[in-house]
Amino acid sequence: MDPNLEQPSRSKSPPKPPRKRKRIVISCTECHRRKQKCDRESPCSNCVARNKDNLCQYENESARKQQLLEDSVSTAAVNGGAFSVIKPNAADSVAQVTGFGYNKSNATNNTTLGIFKKLQDRDAQTADQFSRPQTTMPDLSGLREKYKSLIRQLPSKEYIEKLLPTYFREVNCSYSPLDEGFFRDLLAEWNGLSFATLNRGPQELSGDMQFFPALLFQCLALALQFQPLEYDPTLDSLKYAAGMSFDDLASDYSESSVAILSLLGKRHTTLVAVQAGFLRTSYLKNVGMVTESWHSLSQTIRDAQEIGLHKDSLLHSRHPDAKPADVLENLWIEQFRRRMWLIISVWDIHMAIILGRPTTIDPRDGKPPLPIDAPFPRNRREEAPSPRTEADVPTPLTMLLWNTEVTAPLWDIFILEKEDPHQNNFAEVEKMHRLINQISRHYPPFFRTENPDLTFDALPECYWIPRARPVFQNNAAFTIMALHRPYIFTNSSSRTAALKAGLDVLRAQRTLFNLLNSTHYKWFVLVLNTFDAIILIAAIYILHPCENRSDLEEALQHFEWAKERFQMMSSRNSMARTALGVVKAISLRLNKALNIGQGPVTIKTASSTASPTSEIASSTTPNQTYPPLSTHPSTSSVSSTPTQTPYTLPTISNLTSPPTSIPASWEQYPTSFDCSSMPVLQPMHDLVYKDLGSGMETSSYDVVGTWDAGSIGPAGTEGMAAQPWMFEGDFGSDSFWGVMNSYNP
């Protein structure tokens, strides 16, 4: 065929595209450009030699690392890795064997040559086995030894039995996070573990037993915190160093608990681990580490959600072959789970309101059913949970459930603060105020502060009920105070309601303090609400001195009582010591604003000489209906009472200056001053997060002549250090503390 005839047909076919490189480039860009072999390091040796370290980059970093890993694995497989064995060549082996007079053809298992070859092959197989990565059988020796070293720090059974009664009597009754019967069963099971079982490590234990030492450590730490001054001297044997205190030992125990929780991880969390986390939160709060306590609570909530405490686990079907005793036991465990979730939910919203921080729990997710208010069973495997009757003795769980009802509006208050940052929805505030009053009227008679039912007070197991009454009064008043706190700078009705609620808090706190002793001075409850109430009342009277004058006398007296309590607790409570300096400084400014002379206020009232029990009945209670609120906000500090004359305290005339009018600077603010522009007052948040303080923590300004309230003025001539009444901290000039530092009455 003529080749010229084929030419047209060949020209019609399109040219084939050039072949593309399909292999992944694992060299660095510089070596690839210069066509050099790259060792795939970062930087590679070629770039280092050329001083081009900054240009050594890889287009596909993951491919480079994968190639390095494959190379290292193949090298280890060939060489035997760390257990490599030198393999002689076959020819050399044959030459050595025949040199001894053996014939290779007779190298069977029954000859010397056969045995030699078998040993040689076995050594090679052993080296290959060691060179392979061990993925199926991880080495747990480190976990086992660390776990054993931690549980060795537990004291002996003798000391554990001496400390646990203190925990269950002084600590557990407040929120009832542990059921003593269930805890004692776990303790008996732990004490029954043999040394051989513990020596095999935590992986040989059940989930609850793995975490139980962490829970036990936290119980012992809290028990050491609440040891009385006249404690059992045999407990001194637990101290392992000279000059060591129970606080130091409690810190060691609590940290050991945290170490166990961290060591075991989160994959197999149980209810016991959640309980240990909550007790750690309580411990941190008692030692004044409020920020760390808030973080600990958040982690505990996450652990609780990990095991489904936020859900109704009864929806899951039970095992059909379960024994009746096991079913009853599981019903009680379900009650313990609900109780634990309820406790951490209450703590979550309360700390969010106090500290001005977000909640970890989302209220939109719903919540599981509340636990049943059931009496303590004699045997959980024989009795099912059933509601308590009126004839049954109330338990700390009863108090927890009613406290939950009282503090439930805090969730609505928290949401309202987010939805109404400019404080315009006052109608919703009035509605919520009426709801809180309605809840307070339905207390059981034995929890009321006015004409309480004392039937159960004499029972040994109800020793906690007298303390519960002021706690209820405090919680109801705090809820109202938190509701109106954002509106005190703009609404006169909110100022009145917040002030009366603050006084209720101070009454309840004084009553509770009188029922306690020095053993409880570390309890955070004695500081948090008292400090918030004092600062709120002081702010109202400093910025609006002509309002609510009928309550001024009692407010000044409660200020003095609160300072006395903080002073008594300051040696054992670091939070009280810091708060004391701020309270002293704010008291000086309050006295200056009210034109009260220097010195302590001594007011004889009906409640000042009454016993704690009678004071509960005579004081204002949360069962009262607060005055009706006005929906018309006040735009001026004194515009609501323009014709009111200056007030003179007749009962403290020996401590006041001659009757004079209130300074004009406090009757009318400068035109540039706007109270509504100040952020919401959150005293505890500022104390914890903004290092709020003053130079008066250790001063005794109450002694007449030590400090002169008339000399208080803005920082200037003498400087901050020379003026102990100045507030210190990381706060802005537009905050309440900044205004107090720069404004001179």
C-alpha positions in Angstrom: 0.0 0.0 0.0 1.2 3.5 -0.8 2.4 5.1 2.4 1.1 8.5 1.1 -2.5 7.3 1.3 -2.2 6.6 5.0 -1.0 10.1 5.8 -4.3 11.9 5.9 -5.9 9.4 8.2 -3.0 9.7 10.7 -3.2 13.5 10.7 -6.9 13.4 11.7 -6.3 11.6 15.1 -5.7 14.1 18.0 -2.3 14.0 19.6 -2.2 12.2 23.0 -1.7 14.4 26.0 1.6 14.1 27.7 1.8 11.7 30.6 1.5 13.3 34.0 3.6 12.3 37.0 1.3 10.4 39.3 3.8 9.7 42.1 3.4 11.9 45.1 6.2 14.3 45.6 7.6 13.7 49.0 10.8 15.7 48.6 11.0 19.3 49.7 10.4 22.0 47.1 14.0 23.0 46.9 15.4 19.4 46.4 12.6 18.7 43.9 13.5 21.9 41.9 17.2 21.1 41.9 16.6 17.4 41.3 18.5 16.3 44.3 17.8 13.4 46.7 16.0 14.6 49.8 16.2 12.9 53.2 12.7 14.3 53.9 13.7 15.9 57.3 12.5 19.3 58.3 14.7 21.0 57.3 16.5 18.5 55.1 20.3 18.2 55.0 20.7 19.7 51.5 18.9 22.9 52.6 20.9 23.1 55.8 24.1 22.7 53.9 23.0 25.5 51.5 21.8 27.8 54.4 18.3 27.6 52.9 16.5 26.4 56.0 13.6 28.9 55.5 13.0 27.6 52.0 12.7 24.0 53.0 9.0 23.3 52.7 6.9 20.3 51.7 3.8 20.4 49.4 2.3 17.4 51.0 3.3 17.2 54.7 1.1 14.2 55.5 2.6 12.2 52.7 6.1 13.0 53.9 5.3 11.8 57.4 3.7 8.7 56.1 6.7 7.9 54.0 9.1 8.4 56.9 6.9 6.1 59.1 6.9 3.4 56.4 10.7 3.6 56.0 11.3 3.3 59.7 8.9 0.3 60.0 10.5 -1.5 57.1 14.0 -0.8 58.4 13.0 -2.2 61.8 11.5 -5.3 60.2 14.6 -6.0 58.2 17.1 -5.3 61.0 15.0 -6.7 63.9 14.7 -3.2 65.5 16.1 -2.9 68.9 16.3 -6.7 69.2 18.2 -7.3 66.0 20.1 -10.5 65.6 23.1 -10.8 63.2 22.1 -13.4 60.6 25.1 -15.2 59.0 25.0 -15.9 55.3 24.0 -19.4 54.3 27.3 -20.1 52.5 29.3 -19.1 55.6 27.1 -21.2 57.8 27.6 -24.2 55.5 31.3 -23.7 55.4 31.5 -23.5 59.2 29.5 -26.7 59.6 31.3 -28.7 57.0 34.6 -27.5 58.5 33.7 -29.5 61.6 33.3 -32.7 59.6 29.4 -32.6 59.3 27.6 -33.4 56.1 24.8 -30.9 55.2 22.7 -33.6 53.7 22.4 -35.2 57.1 21.1 -32.1 58.8 18.0 -33.6 60.3 16.4 -32.9 63.6 18.1 -35.9 65.2 21.6 -34.9 64.3 23.8 -32.2 65.9 23.6 -30.2 62.7 19.8 -30.3 62.7 19.6 -29.1 66.3 22.0 -26.3 65.5 19.9 -25.2 62.5 16.7 -25.3 64.6 18.2 -23.1 67.3 19.3 -20.7 64.6 15.9 -20.4 63.1 14.2 -20.0 66.5 16.5 -17.0 67.3 15.5 -15.4 64.0 11.7 -15.9 64.7 12.1 -14.4 68.2 13.8 -11.3 66.8 11.0 -10.8 64.3 8.3 -11.1 67.0 10.0 -8.4 69.2 10.4 -6.1 66.2 6.6 -6.0 65.6 4.6 -3.2 67.3 2.6 -4.5 70.3 -0.9 -3.1 69.6 -3.2 -5.6 71.1 -1.6 -5.9 74.6 -0.6 -2.4 75.9 1.8 -2.1 78.8 -0.3 -1.3 81.9 2.6 -1.5 84.4 2.9 2.3 84.5 -0.8 2.8 85.2 -0.8 0.0 87.8 2.2 1.4 89.7 0.9 5.0 89.7 -2.5 3.9 90.9 -0.9 1.9 93.7 1.3 4.8 94.7 -1.8 7.0 95.1 -4.0 4.6 97.1 -1.0 4.0 99.5 -1.6 7.6 100.6 -4.9 6.7 102.2 -4.8 6.6 106.0 -5.5 3.4 107.8 -9.0 2.2 108.5 -8.8 3.4 112.1 -8.3 7.1 111.0 -10.9 6.8 108.2 -13.5 5.7 110.7 -12.6 8.7 112.9 -12.9 11.2 110.1 -16.0 10.0 108.2 -18.5 10.9 111.0 -17.3 14.5 110.8 -18.0 14.6 107.1 -21.5 13.1 107.2 -22.6 15.3 110.2 -21.0 18.6 109.3 -20.7 18.6 105.5 -23.0 16.1 103.8 -26.2 17.4 105.5 -25.9 20.7 103.5 -26.7 19.2 100.1 -26.7 15.5 100.7 -24.6 14.5 97.7 -23.8 11.1 99.2 -26.1 8.4 100.7 -24.3 7.2 103.8 -25.7 3.6 103.4 -24.5 3.3 99.8 -21.2 4.9 100.7 -20.6 2.5 103.6 -21.3 -0.5 101.3 -18.7 0.7 98.9 -16.3 1.3 101.7 -16.8 -2.3 103.0 -16.2 -3.6 99.5 -13.0 -1.6 99.2 -11.8 -2.8 102.5 -12.4 -6.4 101.4 -10.2 -6.2 98.4 -7.1 -8.4 98.7 -3.6 -7.2 98.2 -3.3 -9.5 95.2 -6.3 -7.8 93.5 -5.0 -4.3 94.1 -1.6 -5.4 93.0 -3.0 -6.3 89.5 -4.0 -2.6 89.0 -7.3 -0.8 88.5 -8.2 -2.7 85.4 -9.1 -5.7 87.6 -11.6 -3.6 89.6 -15.2 -2.6 88.9 -15.9 0.9 87.7 -17.2 2.1 91.1 -14.2 0.5 92.9 -11.7 2.2 90.5 -13.0 5.7 91.4 -13.9 5.0 95.0 -10.4 6.0 96.4 -10.9 9.4 94.8 -14.3 9.9 96.5 -12.8 8.7 99.8 -9.9 11.2 99.6 -12.4 14.1 99.1 -14.5 13.0 102.0 -11.4 12.9 104.2 -10.3 16.3 102.9 -13.6 18.0 103.8 -13.7 16.2 107.2 -10.3 17.7 108.0 -11.5 21.2 106.9 -14.3 21.0 109.5 -12.3 19.7 112.5 -13.1 21.5 115.7 -10.5 23.3 117.7 -10.7 20.5 120.3 -10.1 17.7 117.9 -9.0 14.1 118.6 -5.3 14.4 119.3 -4.6 11.0 117.7 -5.3 12.6 114.3 -2.0 14.4 114.6 -0.4 11.1 113.6 -1.6 11.7 110.1 0.7 14.7 109.7 4.0 13.6 108.2 6.0 16.8 108.6 6.7 19.4 111.3 4.5 22.4 111.3 1.9 20.7 109.1 -1.7 21.7 109.6 -5.0 19.9 108.8 -5.4 22.3 105.9 -2.2 21.1 104.4 -3.2 17.5 104.9 -6.6 18.2 103.4 -5.0 19.8 100.3 -2.8 16.7 99.9 -5.8 14.4 100.1 -7.9 16.4 97.7 -5.0 16.6 95.1 -4.6 12.8 95.4 -8.2 12.5 94.5 -7.7 14.7 91.4 -4.7 12.6 90.4 -6.7 9.4 90.5 -9.5 10.9 88.5 -7.0 12.1 85.9 -5.2 8.8 85.8 -8.3 6.8 85.1 -9.6 9.2 82.4 -13.1 9.8 81.2 -13.9 6.7 79.2 -15.3 4.7 82.1 -16.7 7.4 84.3 -19.3 6.3 87.0 -21.5 8.0 89.5 -18.8 7.7 92.1 -16.5 9.8 89.9 -19.1 12.5 89.5 -19.6 12.6 93.3 -15.8 12.9 93.8 -15.8 15.8 91.3 -18.5 17.6 93.1 -16.8 17.2 96.5 -13.7 18.7 94.9 -15.8 21.7 93.8 -17.0 22.2 97.3 -13.5 21.9 98.8 -12.1 24.5 96.4 -15.0 26.9 97.3 -14.3 26.5 101.0 -10.6 27.4 100.6 -11.5 30.5 98.6 -10.5 29.2 95.1 -13.8 30.2 93.6 -12.5 30.4 90.0 -11.0 26.9 90.2 -14.2 25.7 91.9 -16.3 27.0 89.0 -14.1 25.2 86.5 -14.3 22.0 88.6 -18.1 22.2 88.6 -18.1 22.6 84.8 -16.0 19.5 84.4 -18.1 17.6 86.9 -21.2 18.5 84.9 -19.6 17.2 81.7 -18.7 13.9 83.5 -22.3 13.7 84.6 -23.6 14.2 81.1 -21.1 11.5 79.9 -22.9 8.9 82.0 -26.4 10.2 81.2 -27.3 11.8 84.5 -29.2 14.6 82.5 -31.5 12.0 81.0 -34.2 9.7 82.4 -32.3 6.4 82.4 -35.4 4.5 83.6 -36.6 4.6 79.9 -34.1 1.9 79.2 -35.5 -1.6 79.5 -34.3 -3.7 82.4 -32.7 -7.1 82.0 -35.4 -9.8 81.9 -33.4 -12.2 84.1 -32.6 -9.6 86.8 -33.4 -10.7 90.4 -36.0 -8.7 92.4 -33.3 -7.6 94.8 -31.2 -6.3 92.0 -34.1 -4.4 90.5 -34.8 -2.7 93.8 -31.1 -1.8 94.2 -31.1 -0.3 90.7 -34.2 1.8 91.6 -32.3 3.4 94.5 -29.2 4.0 92.4 -31.4 5.8 89.9 -32.6 8.0 92.7 -29.0 8.7 93.7 -28.3 9.7 90.0 -31.2 12.1 89.9 -30.2 13.6 93.2 -26.6 14.2 92.0 -27.8 15.9 88.8 -30.2 18.1 90.8 -27.4 19.3 93.1 -25.0 20.2 90.3 -27.8 21.9 88.5 -28.5 24.1 91.5 -24.8 24.9 91.9 -24.5 25.7 88.3 -27.1 28.4 88.2 -26.2 29.8 91.6 -22.5 30.2 90.7 -23.5 31.8 87.4 -25.6 34.4 89.1 -23.0 35.1 91.8 -20.0 35.2 89.6 -21.6 36.6 86.4 -20.5 33.6 84.4 -22.3 31.4 81.9 -23.9 28.2 82.9 -22.7 24.8 81.8 -26.1 23.3 81.6 -28.4 24.5 78.9 -32.0 24.8 80.4 -33.4 24.2 76.9 -32.2 20.6 77.0 -34.8 19.7 79.6 -34.2 17.9 82.8 -34.7 14.4 84.3 -37.5 13.8 86.9 -36.8 15.0 90.4 -35.8 12.4 92.9 -38.5 11.0 95.2 -38.5 12.5 98.7 -38.1 9.0 100.2 -37.0 8.2 103.7 -33.7 6.4 104.2 -34.3 2.7 103.6 -33.1 0.0 106.0 -32.2 -2.3 103.1 -32.2 -1.0 99.6 -32.6 -4.6 98.3 -35.8 -5.1 100.1 -37.6 -1.7 99.9 -38.6 0.4 96.8 -38.4 4.2 96.9 -41.7 5.6 98.1 -42.6 9.2 98.9 -42.3 10.4 102.5 -45.5 10.9 104.4 -46.2 13.7 106.8 -45.4 11.5 109.7 -42.0 10.5 108.4 -39.0 12.4 109.5 -37.7 15.0 107.0 -34.3 14.3 105.5 -31.6 16.5 103.9 -33.1 15.4 100.6 -36.3 17.1 101.7 -34.4 20.3 102.2 -32.7 20.0 98.9 -36.0 19.6 97.0 -37.5 22.6 98.6 -34.4 24.7 98.1 -34.6 23.7 94.4 -38.1 25.1 94.3 -37.0 28.4 95.9 -34.0 28.8 93.6 -35.7 27.7 90.4 -36.6 31.3 89.4 -32.8 31.9 89.1 -32.9 30.3 85.7 -35.5 32.7 84.5 -33.6 35.6 86.1 -30.4 34.5 84.3 -32.3 34.3 80.9 -33.9 37.7 81.5 -30.5 39.3 82.1 -29.4 38.1 78.7 -32.6 39.0 76.9 -33.0 42.4 78.5 -29.5 43.9 78.9 -30.9 47.5 79.0 -33.3 46.7 81.9 -36.5 47.7 80.0 -38.8 44.7 80.7 -39.8 45.7 84.2 -43.2 44.1 83.9 -41.5 40.7 83.7 -39.6 41.5 86.9 -42.9 42.3 88.7 -44.3 39.0 87.5 -41.3 37.0 88.7 -41.3 38.8 92.0 -44.9 37.7 92.7 -44.0 34.1 91.7 -41.1 34.0 94.2 -43.4 35.3 97.0 -45.9 32.6 96.1 -43.3 29.8 96.3 -42.1 31.1 99.7 -45.6 30.8 101.2 -45.7 27.0 100.7 -42.8 26.0 102.9 -43.4 22.9 105.1 -44.1 24.1 108.6 -40.8 22.7 110.0 -38.8 24.8 107.5 -40.6 28.1 108.2 -38.9 30.9 110.0 -42.1 32.4 111.3 -43.9 30.2 113.9 -42.0 27.0 112.8 -43.1 23.5 113.7 -40.5 22.3 116.2 -41.8 18.7 116.4 -38.7 17.2 114.8 -36.1 19.4 116.3 -35.4 17.2 119.3 -34.7 14.1 117.2 -31.0 13.3 117.0 -31.2 12.6 113.2 -32.9 16.1 112.7 -30.1 18.1 114.3 -29.7 20.0 110.9 -33.3 21.4 110.8 -32.6 24.5 112.9 -29.8 25.4 110.5 -32.0 24.8 107.5 -34.5 27.5 108.4 -32.2 30.5 108.0 -30.8 28.8 104.8 -34.3 28.9 103.3 -34.8 32.5 104.4 -31.4 33.3 102.8 -32.1 31.6 99.5 -35.5 33.2 99.0 -34.2 36.6 99.8 -31.1 36.1 97.6 -33.4 35.2 94.7 -35.3 38.5 95.0 -32.1 40.4 95.4 -30.7 38.9 92.3 -33.9 39.7 90.4 -33.7 43.4 91.2 -30.0 43.9 91.2 -29.7 44.9 87.5 -32.3 47.7 88.1 -31.1 49.4 91.3 -29.4 52.2 89.3 -32.5 53.1 87.3 -35.6 52.1 89.2 -36.5 53.3 92.7 -38.9 50.4 93.3 -36.2 47.9 92.5 -33.9 49.7 95.0 -36.5 49.3 97.7 -37.2 45.6 97.0 -33.4 44.8 96.6 -32.6 46.6 99.9 -35.3 44.8 101.9 -34.2 41.5 100.4 -30.6 42.3 101.3 -31.6 43.0 104.9 -33.4 39.6 104.9 -30.2 38.0 103.7 -28.2 39.7 106.5 -30.8 38.6 109.1 -30.6 35.0 107.9 -26.9 35.0 107.8 -26.6 36.3 111.4 -29.0 33.7 112.6 -27.2 30.9 110.8 -23.8 32.1 112.2 -25.1 32.1 115.7 -26.2 28.5 115.3 -22.7 27.4 114.2 -19.3 27.5 115.9 -15.7 27.9 114.8 -15.8 24.5 113.2 -17.8 26.0 110.3 -15.8 29.1 109.7 -14.5 27.8 106.4 -18.0 27.3 105.0 -18.3 29.5 101.9 -22.0 30.1 102.5 -21.1 32.4 105.4 -19.3 34.8 103.1 -20.8 34.8 99.6 -24.3 36.1 100.3 -23.4 38.4 103.2 -20.8 40.2 101.0 -23.2 40.6 98.1 -26.0 42.0 100.4 -23.7 44.4 102.2 -22.3 45.9 99.0 -25.7 46.2 97.4 -27.2 48.0 100.4 -24.2 50.3 100.7 -24.5 51.2 97.0 -28.1 52.0 97.3 -27.6 54.3 100.3 -24.4 56.0 98.9 -26.0 56.8 95.6 -29.5 57.5 96.9 -29.1 58.6 100.5 -32.6 60.1 100.8 -34.4 56.9 100.0 -35.5 54.1 102.3 -34.4 56.0 105.4 -36.7 53.9 107.6 -34.4 50.9 107.1 -31.2 52.8 107.5 -30.9 52.2 111.3 -31.1 48.4 110.9 -28.9 48.4 107.9 -26.1 50.1 109.8 -26.4 47.7 112.6 -26.2 44.7 110.3 -23.1 46.3 108.7 -21.4 46.2 112.1 -22.5 42.6 112.8 -21.3 41.5 109.4 -17.8 43.0 110.0 -17.6 41.3 113.3 -18.4 37.9 111.7 -15.8 38.5 108.9 -13.3 39.5 111.5 -13.9 36.3 113.5 -13.7 34.1 110.4 -10.7 35.8 108.8 -8.1 33.6 110.5 -9.6 30.5 109.0 -11.4 31.8 105.9 -9.3 33.6 103.3 -12.4 34.8 101.4 -13.7 36.5 104.6 -10.3 38.2 105.1 -10.3 39.7 101.7 -14.0 40.7 101.9 -13.4 42.4 105.3 -11.2 45.0 103.8 -13.7 45.9 101.1 -16.5 46.1 103.7 -14.5 48.4 105.9 -13.8 50.7 103.0 -17.4 50.8 101.8 -18.5 51.5 105.4 -16.3 54.6 105.6 -17.8 55.9 102.3 -21.3 55.1 103.5 -20.7 57.1 106.7 -19.4 60.0 104.8 -22.4 59.9 102.4 -24.8 59.9 105.3 -22.8 62.5 107.3 -22.2 60.0 110.1 -19.2 60.6 112.4 -16.3 58.2 112.9 -16.8 55.1 115.1 -18.7 51.9 115.3 -22.5 52.1 115.3 -24.3 50.6 118.3 -28.0 50.3 117.9 -30.2 48.6 120.4 -33.0 46.9 118.6 -35.3 44.1 119.5 -33.3 41.6 117.4 -29.9 42.6 118.8 -30.5 41.0 122.1 -32.7 38.2 121.0 -31.6 34.6 120.9 -31.1 33.0 117.5 -34.3 31.0 117.8 -36.5 34.0 118.8 -34.8 36.1 116.1 -36.0 33.8 113.5 -39.6 34.2 114.5 -39.4 38.0 114.9 -37.4 38.9 111.9 -38.7 39.6 108.5 -39.2 36.3 106.7 -39.4 35.2 103.1 -43.0 34.4 103.7 -43.8 38.1 103.7 -45.1 39.9 100.7 -42.7 42.6 99.5 -44.1 46.1 98.9 -45.8 46.6 95.5 -43.4 47.7 92.8 -43.8 50.7 90.6 -43.2 50.4 86.9 -42.1 54.0 86.6 -38.3 54.1 86.9 -36.6 56.8 88.8 -34.4 59.0 86.6 -32.8 60.9 89.4 -31.2 59.9 92.6 -33.6 61.9 94.8 -36.3 63.0 92.5 -38.8 60.6 94.1 -38.5 62.4 97.5 -37.7 66.1 96.7 -39.3 67.5 99.8 -37.9 65.0 102.3 -35.9 66.6 105.1 -32.5 65.3 106.2 -32.7 62.4 108.6 -30.9 62.4 112.0 -30.4 59.1 113.8 -31.6 59.6 117.4 -30.1 56.4 118.7 -26.6 57.1 117.6 -26.5 60.9 118.4 -23.3 60.5 120.3 -21.6 59.3 117.2 -23.0 61.8 114.7 -22.1 65.3 113.8 -24.4 68.2 114.5 -27.5 68.0 112.3 -26.6 69.4 108.9 -28.0 69.0 105.5 -26.7 66.2 103.3 -23.9 67.5 101.1 -25.2 69.0 97.9 -22.9 66.9 95.8 -24.9 63.9 96.8 -28.3 65.5 96.3 -27.5 66.2 92.7 -25.0 64.4 90.5 -22.9 66.3 88.0 -24.4 66.6 84.6 -21.9 64.2 83.2 -22.7 61.5 85.8 -25.2 58.8 84.7 -26.0 55.9 87.1 -27.7 53.9 84.3 -24.3 53.7 82.5 -22.7 51.7 85.2 -22.5 47.9 84.7 -24.6 45.6 86.8 -23.2 45.4 90.4 -21.7 42.0 90.9 -19.6 42.2 94.1 -18.5 38.6 94.4 -17.5 38.5 90.7 -15.3 41.6 91.2 -13.8 40.1 94.4 -12.9 36.9 92.7 -12.0 37.8 89.1 -10.9 41.5 89.4 -8.8 41.2 92.5 -11.0 43.7 94.3 -9.6 44.7 97.6 -8.4 47.6 99.8 -5.7 48.4 102.2 -8.0 48.0 105.2 -8.0 44.2 105.5 -5.9 44.2 108.7 -6.5 47.7 109.9 -8.6 48.5 113.0 -10.2 51.7 111.7 -13.2 51.1 114.1 -11.1 52.5 116.9 -12.2 56.1 117.4 -9.6 58.5 115.9 -7.8 55.9 113.8 -9.5 56.9 110.6 -11.3 60.1 109.8 -14.2 59.7 107.4 -14.1 63.4 106.7 -10.7 63.1 105.0 -11.9 60.6 102.4 -11.6 62.0 99.0 -10.6 61.1 95.5 -7.1 59.9 94.7 -4.8 62.7 94.1 -2.4 64.5 96.5 -1.4 61.6 98.7 -1.7 58.8 96.1 -3.4 55.5 96.2 -1.0 53.9 98.6 -1.5 56.6 101.2 -5.3 56.1 101.2 -6.3 52.6 102.5 -10.0 53.3 101.8 -9.4 53.4 98.1 -10.6 50.3 96.2 -7.9 48.4 94.3 -8.4 45.9 91.5 -8.7 45.4 87.8 -11.9 47.4 87.3 -12.9 50.1 84.9 -13.4 53.8 85.8 -17.1 53.4 84.8 -17.7 50.6 87.3 -19.2 51.2 90.8 -15.7 50.8 92.3 -14.2 53.3 89.9 -17.0 55.8 90.6 -16.4 55.4 94.4 -12.7 56.1 94.0 -13.2 59.2 91.9 -16.4 60.7 93.4 -16.1 62.8 96.6 -19.3 63.3 98.6 
